[in-house]
Amino acid sequence: MRTSPAPRAAKKRAVKALGIVAAALAAASVIAACGSSSSASGSGSSPITLHLGYLTNITHATALVGVHNGIFAKDLGPGVTLKTETYNAGPDEVTALFSGALDAAYIGPGPAINAWQKSQGQAIRIISGAASGGASLVVKKGITSVADLKGKTLATPQLGNTQDVALRYYLLQHGLKTDTQGGGDVHIKPQTNSITVQEFKSGQIDGGWLPEPYATELVQAGGAKLVDERSLWPNGQFATTLLVVRTAFLQQHAAVVAKLLQGQVDANAYISKDPAGAQTAANAELAALTGKGLSAKVISAAFKEITFTNDPIASSLLAGAQHAEKVGLLQPVNLSGIFVLAPLNKVLAAAGEPAVPSS
């Protein structure tokens, strides 16, 4: 018997309605998955590989120490294989997250915001803080004011990364214009941090807004700190390093993410308890990754510039988004939902530590 047009249309509406419900349930599953660490796919029933990215910076010492001392491997347990990859700056990590080459990453707030915006709030979630502070504008001696920067060339780690946004916004506040092609009142040159150190020593650039240890290396190469970024934020606190995870990985492997967060908290606890041991571990990991460690003088000074914290300092992320918008590196974006901190707060509660807020 043929189906009449009216029932057929009703059937189509029903199928469409089911599709809408399914989509809504899929979106809601992020929160549901985060409420429990007993996800079947993360319970150890089958081997899982976690691909973790981070930078070869001391501002990423949580990752350096956590990997070198086996803290992550211990907390993840035998059912999870940890594979790591290092990068020069956050935007490259975002590319890897988008492609699925990374499942989680230690990353700056600027790239995290960009990942959120580019994916329309779908690709990533911020699940923890890692570090605050540890970024400065260091310039040649003789440059003593913002006005002296006009016509000068300054480096940042990468176009659109956290320090790149910070420098452009700072200059804009003082009436100095920049553009993404290196023109304007101050010429900004995004490049690999190690190259910046070499070019500063050879006189090819006038300074850079860099994370640690590179800012300290510029100072010890004869530079002067013109801006300590901590001076620009309330109470000197701003997010430098965050831990983000691909939303799909969080949905599928909530228990693994909870174990990674345990490693995050344990690594920061170790840094707090044994700073000297943490410096040794971080330096050993850097040497293994880059072929060369830092001098004791550099790493000691770099660590003093950083506060290692599990708090993502959400207020600074929101302000950072506004800064990126004002310098033309970000379209207006709604960050509601970018933080998923319930799993972290569960780990912190078990350790007797206070919860961190998402606003």
C-alpha positions as CSV (number, residue, x, y, z in Angstrom):
1,M,0.0,0.0,0.0
2,R,1.3,3.5,-0.9
3,T,2.1,6.0,1.8
4,S,0.0,9.2,1.6
5,P,1.9,12.5,1.6
6,A,0.7,13.6,5.0
7,P,2.1,10.5,6.9
8,R,5.3,10.7,4.9
9,A,5.8,14.4,5.9
10,A,5.1,13.5,9.5
11,K,7.7,10.7,9.3
12,K,10.3,13.2,8.0
13,R,9.5,15.6,10.8
14,A,9.9,12.8,13.3
15,V,13.3,11.8,11.9
16,K,14.4,15.4,11.9
17,A,13.3,15.8,15.5
18,L,15.2,12.6,16.5
19,G,18.3,14.1,14.8
20,I,18.0,17.3,16.8
21,V,17.6,15.3,20.0
22,A,20.7,13.2,19.1
23,A,22.7,16.3,18.4
24,A,21.7,17.8,21.7
25,L,22.6,14.7,23.6
26,A,26.0,14.5,21.9
27,A,26.7,18.1,23.0
28,A,25.6,17.4,26.5
29,S,27.7,14.3,26.7
30,V,30.8,16.5,27.5
31,I,29.4,17.5,30.8
32,A,28.0,14.1,31.5
33,A,31.3,12.4,30.8
34,C,33.1,14.9,33.0
35,G,30.9,14.1,36.0
36,S,32.2,10.6,36.3
37,S,35.6,9.0,35.8
38,S,34.1,5.6,35.2
39,S,33.7,5.9,31.5
40,A,33.9,2.5,30.0
41,S,36.5,3.5,27.4
42,G,38.7,5.0,30.1
43,S,38.4,2.3,32.7
44,G,41.3,0.2,31.4
45,S,39.2,-2.3,29.5
46,S,41.3,-1.7,26.4
47,P,44.7,-0.1,25.7
48,I,44.5,3.6,25.1
49,T,47.2,6.0,23.7
50,L,47.2,9.6,25.0
51,H,49.0,12.1,22.7
52,L,50.1,15.0,24.8
53,G,51.7,18.2,23.5
54,Y,53.7,20.9,25.3
55,L,56.3,23.6,24.6
56,T,60.0,23.5,25.5
57,N,59.6,26.4,27.8
58,I,60.0,26.7,31.6
59,T,56.4,28.0,31.7
60,H,55.6,24.4,30.7
61,A,57.7,22.9,33.5
62,T,54.6,21.1,34.8
63,A,54.8,19.0,31.6
64,L,58.6,18.7,31.6
65,V,58.7,17.5,35.2
66,G,55.6,15.3,34.9
67,V,57.1,13.5,31.9
68,H,60.7,13.3,33.1
69,N,59.9,12.1,36.6
70,G,57.3,9.6,35.4
71,I,54.5,11.3,37.3
72,F,52.1,11.2,34.3
73,A,53.0,7.6,33.4
74,K,52.3,6.5,37.0
75,D,49.0,8.3,37.3
76,L,47.8,7.2,33.9
77,G,48.5,3.6,34.8
78,P,49.4,0.6,32.7
79,G,46.3,0.8,30.5
80,V,47.3,4.1,29.0
81,T,50.4,4.7,26.7
82,L,51.6,8.3,26.9
83,K,53.1,9.7,23.7
84,T,54.5,13.3,23.8
85,E,55.3,15.9,21.2
86,T,56.9,19.3,21.7
87,Y,56.4,22.6,19.8
88,N,57.7,26.1,19.7
89,A,54.4,27.9,20.2
90,G,50.7,27.3,20.8
91,P,49.2,27.9,17.3
92,D,51.1,24.8,16.1
93,E,49.6,22.8,18.9
94,V,46.2,23.9,17.8
95,T,46.8,22.6,14.3
96,A,47.8,19.3,15.9
97,L,44.7,19.2,18.1
98,F,42.4,19.9,15.1
99,S,44.0,17.1,13.1
100,G,43.7,14.6,16.0
101,A,47.5,14.3,16.3
102,L,47.2,15.5,19.9
103,D,44.6,14.6,22.4
104,A,45.6,17.1,25.1
105,A,48.1,20.0,25.2
106,Y,49.7,22.5,27.5
107,I,49.0,25.7,25.7
108,G,48.8,29.4,26.2
109,P,45.4,31.2,26.6
110,G,45.7,33.0,23.2
111,P,45.9,29.8,21.1
112,A,43.2,28.1,23.3
113,I,40.8,31.0,22.6
114,N,41.6,30.8,18.9
115,A,41.0,27.1,18.8
116,W,37.6,27.6,20.5
117,Q,36.6,30.4,18.1
118,K,37.8,28.6,14.9
119,S,35.9,25.5,15.9
120,Q,32.8,27.4,17.0
121,G,33.3,26.1,20.5
122,Q,33.5,22.4,19.5
123,A,37.1,21.3,19.3
124,I,38.6,21.8,22.8
125,R,37.9,22.4,26.5
126,I,40.2,23.9,29.1
127,I,40.4,21.5,32.0
128,S,43.1,23.0,34.2
129,G,45.6,25.8,34.7
130,A,49.3,25.0,34.9
131,A,51.3,28.2,35.3
132,S,51.0,32.0,35.8
133,G,53.5,34.7,35.1
134,G,56.9,34.1,33.4
135,A,56.6,36.4,30.4
136,S,58.4,39.7,29.9
137,L,59.4,42.3,27.3
138,V,63.2,42.5,27.3
139,V,65.0,45.1,25.2
140,K,68.4,46.4,24.4
141,K,69.9,48.6,27.1
142,G,69.3,52.2,26.2
143,I,65.6,51.6,25.5
144,T,64.0,52.9,28.6
145,S,60.5,53.8,27.7
146,V,57.6,52.7,25.4
147,A,58.2,55.7,23.2
148,D,61.7,54.4,22.5
149,L,60.2,51.4,20.8
150,K,59.0,53.3,17.8
151,G,60.8,52.0,14.7
152,K,62.3,49.1,16.6
153,T,62.0,45.4,15.8
154,L,60.7,43.1,18.5
155,A,60.2,39.3,18.4
156,T,57.4,37.1,19.7
157,P,57.1,33.3,19.6
158,Q,54.4,33.1,16.9
159,L,51.7,35.3,15.3
160,G,48.6,35.1,17.5
161,N,50.3,33.3,20.4
162,T,49.8,34.6,24.0
163,Q,52.9,36.8,24.1
164,D,52.3,38.1,20.6
165,V,48.8,39.3,21.7
166,A,50.2,40.8,24.9
167,L,52.9,42.8,23.0
168,R,50.5,44.2,20.4
169,Y,47.9,45.1,23.0
170,Y,50.5,46.8,25.2
171,L,51.8,48.9,22.3
172,L,48.3,49.8,21.2
173,Q,47.5,51.1,24.7
174,H,50.5,53.4,24.3
175,G,49.5,54.7,20.9
176,L,51.9,52.5,18.8
177,K,50.4,50.6,15.9
178,T,51.4,47.2,14.5
179,D,50.3,44.9,11.7
180,T,50.6,41.2,11.0
181,Q,53.1,41.8,8.2
182,G,55.7,43.3,10.5
183,G,54.9,46.9,9.6
184,G,53.6,49.8,11.7
185,D,55.2,51.9,14.4
186,V,56.9,48.8,15.9
187,H,58.0,45.9,13.7
188,I,56.9,42.6,15.3
189,K,58.8,39.5,14.1
190,P,57.2,36.2,15.2
191,Q,59.8,33.4,15.2
192,T,61.2,30.5,17.1
193,N,62.4,31.5,20.5
194,S,65.9,30.1,20.2
195,I,66.4,32.1,17.0
196,T,65.2,35.2,18.9
197,V,67.9,34.7,21.5
198,Q,70.6,34.4,18.8
199,E,69.3,37.4,16.8
200,F,69.2,39.5,20.0
201,K,72.8,38.6,20.8
202,S,73.9,39.5,17.2
203,G,72.0,42.8,17.3
204,Q,69.5,41.9,14.5
205,I,66.5,42.6,16.7
206,D,65.9,45.1,19.6
207,G,64.2,42.7,22.0
208,G,61.2,40.4,22.4
209,W,58.2,39.6,24.5
210,L,59.0,36.1,25.5
211,P,58.1,33.3,28.0
212,E,60.7,31.8,30.3
213,P,63.5,30.8,30.0
214,Y,64.0,32.9,26.9
215,A,63.2,36.2,28.6
216,T,65.9,35.5,31.2
217,E,68.3,34.5,28.5
218,L,67.8,37.9,26.8
219,V,68.5,39.6,30.2
220,Q,71.6,37.6,30.7
221,A,72.7,38.4,27.2
222,G,72.8,42.1,28.2
223,G,69.1,43.0,27.8
224,A,66.9,45.0,30.2
225,K,63.4,44.1,31.3
226,L,61.1,46.9,30.1
227,V,57.8,45.2,31.0
228,D,57.2,42.3,33.5
229,E,53.8,41.2,32.4
230,R,52.8,40.5,36.0
231,S,52.7,44.3,36.5
232,L,49.8,44.6,34.0
233,W,47.4,42.2,35.8
234,P,45.4,42.4,39.1
235,N,47.4,40.8,41.9
236,G,50.1,39.9,39.3
237,Q,48.1,36.8,38.3
238,F,47.4,35.8,34.7
239,A,47.2,32.5,32.9
240,T,50.4,31.6,31.0
241,T,49.9,27.9,30.6
242,L,46.6,25.9,30.5
243,L,45.9,22.3,30.0
244,V,43.3,21.7,27.2
245,V,41.8,18.5,25.8
246,R,40.1,17.6,22.6
247,T,36.3,17.6,23.3
248,A,36.0,14.3,21.4
249,F,38.7,12.7,23.6
250,L,37.0,14.0,26.7
251,Q,33.7,12.5,25.6
252,Q,35.2,9.1,24.8
253,H,37.8,8.8,27.6
254,A,36.7,10.7,30.6
255,A,38.5,8.4,33.0
256,V,41.8,8.9,31.2
257,V,41.4,12.7,31.3
258,A,40.8,12.3,35.1
259,K,44.1,10.4,35.4
260,L,45.9,13.0,33.4
261,L,44.5,15.7,35.7
262,Q,45.8,13.7,38.7
263,G,49.2,13.8,37.0
264,Q,48.9,17.6,36.5
265,V,48.1,18.2,40.2
266,D,50.8,15.8,41.3
267,A,53.4,17.4,39.1
268,N,52.6,20.9,40.4
269,A,52.7,19.6,43.9
270,Y,56.1,18.2,43.3
271,I,57.3,21.5,41.9
272,S,56.0,23.3,45.0
273,K,57.5,20.8,47.4
274,D,60.9,20.4,45.8
275,P,61.8,23.4,43.6
276,A,65.4,22.4,43.2
277,G,64.5,18.9,42.2
278,A,61.9,20.3,39.8
279,Q,64.5,22.5,38.2
280,T,66.8,19.6,37.7
281,A,64.1,17.4,36.3
282,A,62.9,20.1,33.9
283,N,66.4,20.9,32.7
284,A,67.1,17.2,32.1
285,E,64.0,16.9,30.0
286,L,64.9,20.0,28.0
287,A,68.4,18.6,27.4
288,A,66.8,15.3,26.2
289,L,64.4,17.2,23.9
290,T,66.7,19.9,22.5
291,G,70.2,18.4,22.9
292,K,71.1,21.2,25.3
293,G,70.1,22.1,28.8
294,L,70.1,25.5,30.5
295,S,72.7,26.9,32.8
296,A,71.9,26.7,36.5
297,K,71.8,30.5,36.6
298,V,69.2,30.7,33.8
299,I,66.9,28.0,35.0
300,S,67.0,29.2,38.6
301,A,66.1,32.8,37.6
302,A,63.4,31.6,35.2
303,F,61.6,29.5,37.9
304,K,61.4,32.6,40.1
305,E,59.4,34.4,37.5
306,I,56.6,31.7,37.4
307,T,53.8,30.6,39.8
308,F,52.8,27.0,39.1
309,T,49.1,26.8,39.7
310,N,46.2,24.5,38.8
311,D,43.9,27.6,38.6
312,P,43.3,28.6,35.0
313,I,42.7,32.2,36.2
314,A,39.6,32.4,34.1
315,S,39.3,36.2,34.4
316,S,42.6,36.7,32.6
317,L,41.5,34.5,29.8
318,L,38.3,36.6,29.3
319,A,40.4,39.8,29.3
320,G,43.0,38.2,26.9
321,A,40.2,37.5,24.4
322,Q,39.2,41.2,24.5
323,H,42.9,42.2,24.0
324,A,43.2,39.9,20.9
325,E,40.0,41.4,19.5
326,K,41.3,45.0,19.9
327,V,44.5,44.2,18.1
328,G,42.6,42.5,15.2
329,L,43.7,39.0,15.9
330,L,40.4,37.6,17.0
331,Q,36.7,38.1,16.0
332,P,34.3,38.7,18.9
333,V,33.8,35.3,20.7
334,N,31.6,33.9,23.4
335,L,33.7,31.8,25.7
336,S,30.8,30.4,27.7
337,G,31.5,26.7,28.1
338,I,35.2,26.7,27.3
339,F,36.0,25.6,30.9
340,V,35.2,22.1,32.1
341,L,36.7,22.1,35.7
342,A,34.5,19.6,37.5
343,P,37.1,16.7,37.0
344,L,39.9,18.9,38.2
345,N,38.0,20.0,41.3
346,K,37.3,16.4,42.1
347,V,41.0,15.7,42.0
348,L,41.8,18.8,44.1
349,A,39.1,17.9,46.7
350,A,40.7,14.4,47.1
351,A,44.1,16.1,47.7
352,G,42.6,18.5,50.2
353,E,43.0,21.5,48.0
354,P,40.4,24.2,47.3
355,A,38.3,24.2,44.1
356,V,39.2,26.6,41.3
357,P,36.5,28.8,39.7
358,S,35.5,29.0,36.1
359,S,34.9,32.8,36.2
